[in-house]
Every structure is written in structure tokens, then in C-alpha cells.
């Protein structure tokens, strides 16, 4: 799996996958009684085990008993993680005794009823937010995925695919740039190969890039363009709803010619917010800056007096749609946090009890009994 391309001029498998002095120091800091332990990186995470690249090649590895006992769902090894591995005598596969601290982690909330968060990608340096231009760009979805990408700790780059199907690709790029503030926006076309070289320039030896975006966005086609070969199957999107057929079904690391590592991800049918403590401000820097003008530090940017954000909407220097998108993501983040944070949930209940008592007290004083 994933032989090192000759163009990388790297002989050590770990170096090809991004091993550096930083990871070496973190590996040395792991407390272990096994002097024979060795490092590896997860190239694919399967249920119950992982495939990890090591200096000896690609190995199957499982969690050690001690790690399984102490690890939470977010601590479980994901594609891109760096590991400390051991191979006890008599074991057919390696054991994972530690997951090294992550430089970044792309997570999302479970799109179902569960409140557990899922780690989609670890130690990604650049996240390509891929969206097709076979129709008007979905600015609200791009805002959402930019917030998630910023929250991961990686640097997002918006890649607009299928530019050949757009009536005015430059106008579409301009519209995206209005919401992707401070983010590079690249136009690509599978027909003309336009933009592929620009996308390739973000990947170099030691850099890991990942692709996210809706099904049918052309991620597999972009992977093939980056690799210079047809590695992943592609299919036409369904005519009924314009959605793809999820031809990519696993997350794996792929070495790129010329250096760099690419992580391809399946289409995300339900992008759910998990935690946007810093990602929201990074994705909406214009609102974050306007908030500094608000009279109240805890302004919600709804109906408070002296709000710099709503004043900008009134002055038409900030679109009402963008503020509504910000509020929607903010609400989703609070709901997601409440699912897993009992303290926050209790505070929310307490707040509404106070509001309810206040309203009831006001009604008793005024004699108002409702409808």
C-alpha cells in the first residue's frame, strides 16, 4: 500500500508521511516500559483496528488493553494519528500503547441522535473545502465547513470544482470570497485541468492535506488529478437530486507525487456541529470585529441596544443572511455542547427557570393572565 513515489526523493517511509522533530520529541515523551516500541502513523482506521505505516512497512495494529480502558471516543486513533507501537512476544499484530498529542483534529458531531463526537481526520495541515459549481455555490454550507475546518486547527482552502459547468465561474468565486474571508479560493475544472497545479502547490513533503465537501462535489476526480492517475472510481451524480453516489467509502492517507500526503474522505451527508469555540470567530471575522463595537460584552447581536453587528446589518455593510447563518451555527454549537456537558445543560435549564419566574411575577403584578 502507498509505495513512496520516486518524485519525493524520500527513502524513509515515516519522513514521507510527515515525520518531523516535533513528532520525534512527542514520541520520546511517552511513558513506556517497552524500550523496543516504535512510531507509526495511521493510514487507515478500521473498526477495531488500524493500518499504520512504520519504518518496517504497513502493519495492522490494535489498541492495547490499557489504552482501551483509559481512552475516550475522541482519544481513539483516527486516520492521520501518530502512534507509539509495541509488539509483545506472541502477538500477531502490533499494539497501540499511545496516541501522540494531535496538532489538529477535524471533528464533527454525530449526525444521528448520539451526542458522541467523531474524529474524521487528525494532524491535517490544510483542509480543502470542496464545492461544485454546477449550480450556484451554497454559501451557507461553505460557511459551516469553514467554521469546522478552522476549529480543527488546520488551514482551510476553498476549492471550487466543475468550473466548466458554471455560466460565470469568476462571479461564483467572487461570491464565495465574500464569505470565505482570509481564505484562498481556487477554481478547478476536470475538463481543462485548470487549477489542479494550484491545488498541488499546497501539498509538499511533510504537509498533510484533506478534502471535505458534499457528495458529488468531485473530490475523487480531484484526487485523481492530484495523483496524475485514475486511482479512485468516479460516477455521475444522480439526475434526481444532484447528489453523488459516495464512491469513496474509507478515509485513507495517500502519498502524492512530488511530496505531501492527501487524506481523502467520504462525502459528508450530514455535517453536524460539535464544538466551535474558536472556529466560529475565525469563519466570521467580520462579525467578530463588529462585535468589538457592541455596548455589552455579552451581546447576542439580536435586539440589544448599541449592538455594532445589527447596526452593520441596518447600514447594509453586513448581510442579514450572513448574520442569520452565524446565529444558526452558534445555536447548533450550544445544542451540541449541551448534549455532552451536563453543567452547561443545567445552567441552561436554570436560566429558563429564572426567565419563567420573572415572567410569571410580572404577570401577577400586572394582572395579565394570558390568552
N, C-alpha and C positions, 0 to 999 in steps of 0.2 A: 504493500500500500504506500502511495505517495513517495516514490523514489525522488531523490533530490535532483532537480533539474540541473543540467550541466551549466546553464547560464548563470546560476547563482554563485559559482566559484566558492562554495562552502562544502567542506568534507564532513564536518561533524553534524550528525542529524539534529542534535539539540540546538546548535547555532542556527541551523536553517529554520527551525521553528521558533526562534526568538530568545534563546538562552542568553543571558547577559550577566554582568557583575551583580546587578540587583538581585536576580533570582538565585545566583550562587550564594550571596550573603544570607538571603532568607532561608535557603536550604540548610546552610551551616547552622542557623539559629534554631532549627528544630531539635527539640529534646528527644533523644532516642538512645536506646541501649544497644542498637544494632550498628556496629561500625561498617557493615557491608551494605548499608542502604544506599540507594542511588536515585537520581532525579529522573523525572519523566513528565511529559505533557499529554493531556487528554486530547486525542484527535477525534474520538467519537465516544459519546456516552450512551450506553445501552441500559436497559432496565436491569439493575442488579450488578452491573459490571461496566468497565470502560476499556477502550483500546487506547493504550498510551505509547507514545514514541519515546524510546530511550536510546542510549548510545549503542545498545545491542540490537536495535531494531524495534518493531512494533510488538507489544506484548498485551495479553489480556490481564487485567488487574481487578481485584475485588477489594471492598472495604475490609480493613482489619476489624476484629471484634471490638477493640477499644474505641476505634473511631466511630463505628456504627452506634455505640452506646452514647457517645457524647455529642454527636453531630446533629444539628437541626436540619430542616429541609433546605434552608439556604446554604448550609455548610457542605451539602453533598457535592461531590465532584461533578463539574459540568464541562462541556466541551470548551477547551481553551485553558483549563486549570493546569497549574504546575503542581506536581506531586512529589512526595517523599515515598519511595517504594522499598519494600523488603521482599526477600524470597526465602522464607523459612524452609528448612530441610523437610522434604516430603510433600511440599505443596506444588501442585501442577501450575498454578498461576501466581503472579505477584500479588502482594498485599499492599494496600494504601494505608500508611500509618499517619499521614498528614497531608492536608491540602494547604499549599503555601498561601499567605495573605494575598488577596487579589488587588491588582492595580485598578481594575474596573470590573463591573458586573452588570450586565444588561438583564434586568429582571422585569417581570410583569406579574400582575395578579392573576390568579386562576380565573379564566373566563366563565367557569361554572359557579356553583354555589359555594365551593370551598374557599376559605379565606387564605389558604396557604399560598405563598409566593413561589414562583418558579424562576430558576436561573436559566436563561436562554443561552448566554454566552459570557465567558469570563476572559479577562485580560485582553480585551479588544481595544485597539488604539484608535481606529477610525470606523465609524458606523455609516455605511451608505444607506440613506433613506431613499428607497427606490419607488418611483411612481410613474405610471404610464401617461402619455399624452394622446391617447386615442380618444380622449374627451377632455372636458375642462378639468384642470387639476383640482383635486379635493384638498383645498387649503386647510380645512378643519382637521382632516386626518394627518396632514403633514405637520401641523402644529402639535398634535398629540404625540406623534412619533418623535418629533424633535425634542419635546419635553422628556420623553422616556430615554432618548439617546443621551441627552445632556446629563440626566440623572445617573446614567450608568458610569459616568466618568470618562467616557470616550468622546472623541470629537466627531460631530455629525457632518456629513456632506450629502446634500440632496442630489440625487441622480435621476433626471427626467428621461425616461426611455420612450421609444416609439415616436421620436420627434418627427419622423417622416409621415406619420399619420395625423399630425396636427396642422390645422389651417394656418396658424401663426405661432410657431414654436417660440420665437423671441418674445412675443407678447405673453405667452404662458410662463416663460422663465421670469419675466419681469413681475408677473403677478405672484409667483412663488417667492421671489426675492423680497417682496413687501412683507411677508410673514416669516421668512427664514432670515431674520436679521443677524448679521455677522457670520453667516454660514455660506460656504461655497455652493453654488448651484450649477450643475453640469448637464448639458444636453447630449443625449446619445441616440444613435439610430443603428439598429441591427442591419439595415439595408445598406447604408453608406459607411458603416463602421465609424461614423462621426462621434467623437467624444470618448471613444474607448481608450485612446492613448492618454487623455487627461485623467481618466479614472485610474489607469495603470500607474500614473505618476505618484499616487498616494501610497502605493504599496512598494516597499523596499525591504531589504534584508533587516530582520528584527522587528518589522511592523506587522501587526495583525489587523485585518480589516474584516468587517462583517456586513451582510446585506439584510435589510428588513424591508417590509413593504407588503402590500396586499397581494393575494394570489392573482396570477395573470399579469403582473407588472413587468415581467420579462427578466426576473432575476437569474433564471437558469441560462437564458440567452446571453446575459451579461457575463456570467461565469465562463461560458464557452468563449466569449470574445476575449476575456482576460487571459484565459489559458491558451488561446490560439488553437483550440481543438474542440471537437464535439464530445464533451465528457458527460454532460447531463442531457437527458431527453427533454424535449420541449413539445408542447401541444398547443393547438389553437384554443383560445378561450371559448367558453360556451356562448353561443349566439343569444341564448335566452336572457342571461343576466350579465354577460361580460366578464364572468369570473373564470379563473383558470382551474386546472384540474389537479393542482397540488402534486406536480411531477417530482418535486423534491420532498422526500419523506424523512430524511435524517439530517442532523446537524453534524458536519464534519469539517476538519481543517484540511485545506488543500494548498500545497506549495505552488507558488506562482513562478513562472519563468522570469528570470531577472531579479528574483528575491521577493520576500514578503510572503505572508500566509493569509489565505482567504477562508473565512468561515461562511458557508452557505447555510441558510436557514429556511425551513418550510414557510409557506405563506401563512401569515397570521390572520386567521378568520375573525378573531375577537381580541383586539388589542385592549387589554384591561389595565387600568392604572393600579399600581401597587403603592409607590411612595414617590412623591415629587417634592421633597423638601427643598432642593436647590434647582432641580430641573425646570420647574415652572418659571422661576425668575430668569433662568438662562434662555428659555424658549420665548419668553415675553419680556425682553429687556426694556422695551419702550414703556410698558406698563409699570415695571419695577422702577424706572426712572421717574415717571409721573407720580408714583406713589410717594416719593420724597416730598412732594408739594402738598400732600394732604394735611389737613389741620390736625387730625387724630392719628396717632401712631398705629392703632389697631383698626384703621378704616377698612371697611369691606368693599368699598368702591361701588356702593349701590345707591343709597339715598342720604348719606351723611352730608352735612353742610361742610363747605370748604374742601371738598374732595377734588384733588388735581386730576384724577383719572376721568371721572364723569364730566368734569369741566372740559377736558380734551375731546370727549365724545360730543359734547354740546357745540364745541367750536369746530367740529368735523376734522380735527387733526388726528383723531383715533377713531377707527370704525367701530360701530356698535357691535358688529358681528365678531370682531376680534375680542372685544371685552366679554361678550357672551361666551365665546369659546374658552377664554381664561377662567370665567366663573364655573363653567361646566367641568373643566378638568380639576379645578380646585375642589368642587363638591365631590367628585369621584374619588379624589385622593383622601378626603376626610372619611367618606364611607368605607373605603378600603382599609384605612388605618383603624377605624372603629371595629372592624371585623377581628382584628388581631390584638388590639390594645384595649384591655378591659378598663384601664384607668381612664382613657380618653372617652370610652363609651359611657362610663359612669359620670364623667364631667358633663357630657352632652345631655344625659338624662337630667342631671341636676340643674343645668341651665334652663331646660324647658320647663321644669317644675317651678323654678323661680318666675319665669315669664308667665306661666299659667296662674300662679298665685297672685301675681301682680295684676293680671287682667281681671281675675275674679274679685280682688279687692277694689279695683277701680269700678267694676260694675256694681258692687254693693254700695259704694259711696254715692254713685250717680243714680242708682235705682234702675239701671239698664238690665233687662232680663233676656235680651237676645230676641231672635225672630220667633 
